[in-house]
Every structure is written in C-alpha cells, then in structure tokens.
C-alpha cells in the first residue's frame, strides 16, 4: 500500500513539473477551452444547488452496501463494503471542483446525448444534467444499492433528463450504443483497469463524431490507467488531449493538429 502511495506521489510530481500555463497555448481552440471552461470562475446558480446536495450527503449517516466490480478490488471478482453514505460520497463521488468542470463542459458544448459509465451517488450525473437541461444523460451504475441512492438524489434535485440504468457495463454498453445515433459527450468513471478502459474507449468510438468530447476519470490512478491513457492519446482518431492529472479530456475535431497538453487545474 505504501509503495503504491509513493508511486502516486511521483506521478503527481511529474505532472506538476511538466504542466503548461495558458501562455503556452497557441491553438485558438485550446485557448478558448482553457479560458472559457477550465478557468471559468463564474459562480453559476447551479453550484448552489449542488452545494446543497453535497451538504446533505456529507451528513448522511445511513449505511448502504457498495459492490465494487473494478480495479479497486484486491483479489476477488467483486467486493462488498457496508459504508455510510457520507463516506461513499467522500471517497467515490467526483469532487466539487471536477463536478463543476463537468458542468461547464456540458454547458459549453451543449451535448444532446451524454453517456456516463459510473453513476455512483449521481453527483457527476447531476452536474452534467444541470449544465445542459435540454440534453439527455444515459448513466450506468453496476451496484444496485448505489443506483437506488443515486435515483433518490436525482429525484430530490428535480432533474428529469436522466436515463438511469443498472447493470454490468459490458452487458449494457453494446445495447446503449445500438440505441443512439451518436454520443456527444462521454464520462468514463468505472472499472479502472487498463483493458476495461481501452475496451470502453474502442466501443464508444463508433458512435463519436468530430465534435464529441470524451472525459476519463483517474487517468493516473495506477500504472494500468496511465498505460491506457497513453494508448488513447496515440489513437489516430484522437486529435487533442488535456491531462489535468485527475481527469483526461479527449477531442476528435478534424480541423485540429495532434497535440497533448498537461495543464494544472
């Protein structure tokens, strides 16, 4: 465990010392993304809505069962933990800073169809839904108990543009891809293994256009995730990537030159 923590610190130090500033961004597209999305300091009213949800979750003492099917499982095909909801919110939900980034990405690009793999408690789902109320979010959660908590949270927020599904990603993803003509934005935050991440990427490519945006969470969480991120950056359809350490953004725009950016966030 200590060895893994040391490696994580090394990965963060490498990112920190290689990160660029806005003065290194010569692409007009990249400069807009940096100034109008990444560094947008506007205090949107939707943030207050989400702050209220965070306040409720961090006080929620109820216990629920969380089944983990992904890379954080040590030596079993799955692992169950009985945890307070507040602990699940702290450990497994997107942070407020990155939730707000998802909100701004959704608000800026106005995606008609968003796919999310990994609903958790519905926090990231809500941020993206509030960013574009006219769009539809298809969100998938593997753990039934956590999916029920997410459904309650989204109902409490009064968010209606959600198509929530529960089940194994490998089973549900092909069906979803056969239902939609295109995916305008994808957020992948589940099963943090190299092969699984690359598999989801390859499958989703068939429904992604030049204007689609793809977001990966925990790209530096492990050696496997870093290797997956490197392969994704090298894919011929990928034009521009942004490494924010916690998240990686992928753009496919035909008019862009191939570039990889490491930025502080």
Residue pairs with C-beta under 8 A, 6 or more apart in sequence:
4 222
7 223
8 220
8 221
11 220
11 226
11 245
12 220
12 245
15 220
15 243
15 245
15 262
16 264
18 262
19 262
19 263
19 264
20 261
20 262
20 263
21 264
22 31
22 34
22 35
22 39
25 31
25 34
25 261
27 240
27 256
27 257
27 259
29 240
29 251
29 253
29 256
30 240
30 242
30 259
30 261
33 108
33 242
33 249
34 263
36 108
37 101
37 104
37 105
37 108
38 101
38 104
38 242
38 244
38 263
38 265
40 104
44 100
44 103
44 107
46 103
46 127
46 130
46 131
47 100
47 103
49 130
49 157
50 96
50 99
50 100
50 103
50 123
50 126
50 127
50 130
51 96
53 123
53 126
53 153
53 156
53 157
54 89
54 96
54 123
56 156
57 85
57 86
57 89
57 93
57 121
57 123
57 153
58 86
58 89
58 90
59 86
60 84
60 85
60 86
60 89
61 84
61 85
61 86
62 84
62 85
63 82
63 83
63 84
63 85
64 82
64 83
64 85
64 88
64 145
64 146
64 149
65 80
65 81
65 82
65 143
65 145
66 80
66 81
66 82
66 83
66 88
66 92
66 143
66 145
66 146
67 78
67 79
67 80
67 142
67 143
67 144
67 145
67 146
68 78
68 79
68 80
68 81
68 143
69 77
69 78
69 142
69 143
69 168
69 190
69 191
70 190
70 191
70 192
70 193
70 196
71 191
71 192
71 193
71 196
71 221
71 222
71 224
71 225
72 192
73 79
85 121
85 149
88 120
88 121
88 146
88 149
89 121
89 123
92 120
92 121
93 120
93 121
93 123
93 124
94 102
94 120
94 123
94 124
94 127
94 189
94 217
95 246
97 265
98 217
98 246
98 247
99 123
99 124
99 127
100 127
101 244
101 247
101 265
102 124
102 127
102 128
102 131
102 187
102 215
103 127
103 128
103 130
103 131
104 131
105 128
105 131
105 185
105 213
105 215
105 249
106 114
106 127
106 128
106 129
106 130
106 131
106 132
106 135
106 185
107 131
107 132
109 184
109 185
109 211
109 213
110 132
110 134
110 135
111 132
111 135
111 184
111 185
111 213
112 134
112 135
112 136
112 184
113 135
113 136
113 138
113 180
113 182
113 183
113 184
113 185
114 128
114 132
114 135
114 136
114 137
114 138
114 183
114 184
114 185
114 186
114 187
115 137
115 138
115 139
115 140
115 176
115 180
115 183
115 185
115 186
115 187
115 204
116 124
116 125
116 128
116 137
116 138
116 139
116 140
116 186
116 187
116 189
117 140
117 169
117 173
117 186
117 187
117 188
117 189
117 190
117 191
117 200
118 124
118 140
118 141
118 187
118 188
118 189
118 190
118 191
118 217
119 125
119 139
119 140
119 141
119 146
119 147
119 150
119 164
120 141
120 146
120 150
120 189
121 146
121 149
121 150
121 153
122 139
122 149
122 150
122 151
122 153
122 154
123 153
124 187
124 189
125 137
125 139
125 150
125 154
125 159
125 162
125 164
126 153
126 154
126 157
126 159
128 137
128 185
128 187
129 135
129 137
129 154
129 159
129 161
129 162
130 159
133 161
134 161
135 161
135 184
136 161
136 162
136 163
137 161
137 162
137 163
138 163
138 165
138 176
138 180
139 150
139 162
139 163
139 164
139 165
140 165
140 166
140 167
140 169
140 172
140 173
140 176
140 190
141 147
141 150
141 164
141 165
141 166
141 190
142 166
142 167
142 168
142 169
142 190
142 191
143 166
144 166
147 164
147 166
150 164
151 164
154 162
154 164
165 172
165 176
169 190
169 191
169 196
169 200
170 199
173 200
173 203
173 204
174 203
177 183
177 203
177 204
177 206
177 207
180 207
181 207
182 207
182 208
182 209
182 212
183 204
183 207
183 208
183 212
184 209
184 211
184 212
184 213
185 212
185 213
185 214
185 215
186 204
186 208
186 212
186 213
186 214
186 215
187 215
187 217
188 197
188 200
188 201
188 214
188 215
188 216
188 217
189 216
189 217
189 218
191 197
191 200
192 217
192 218
192 221
192 222
192 224
192 225
193 224
193 225
194 224
194 225
194 227
194 228
197 216
197 225
197 228
197 232
198 228
198 231
198 232
201 214
201 228
201 232
201 235
204 214
205 235
205 237
208 214
208 252
209 252
210 252
210 253
210 254
211 252
211 253
212 252
213 249
213 250
213 251
214 249
214 250
214 251
214 252
215 247
215 248
215 249
215 250
216 229
216 232
216 247
216 248
216 250
217 246
217 247
218 225
218 246
218 247
219 225
219 226
219 228
219 229
219 243
219 245
219 246
219 247
219 248
220 226
220 229
220 245
220 246
229 243
229 248
232 238
232 241
232 248
232 250
233 241
233 260
237 252
238 250
238 251
238 252
238 258
239 251
239 252
239 253
239 254
239 256
239 257
239 258
239 259
240 250
240 251
240 253
240 256
240 258
240 259
240 260
240 261
241 248
241 249
241 250
241 251
241 259
241 260
241 261
242 248
242 249
242 261
242 263
243 260
243 261
243 262
243 263
244 263
244 264
244 265
245 265
246 265
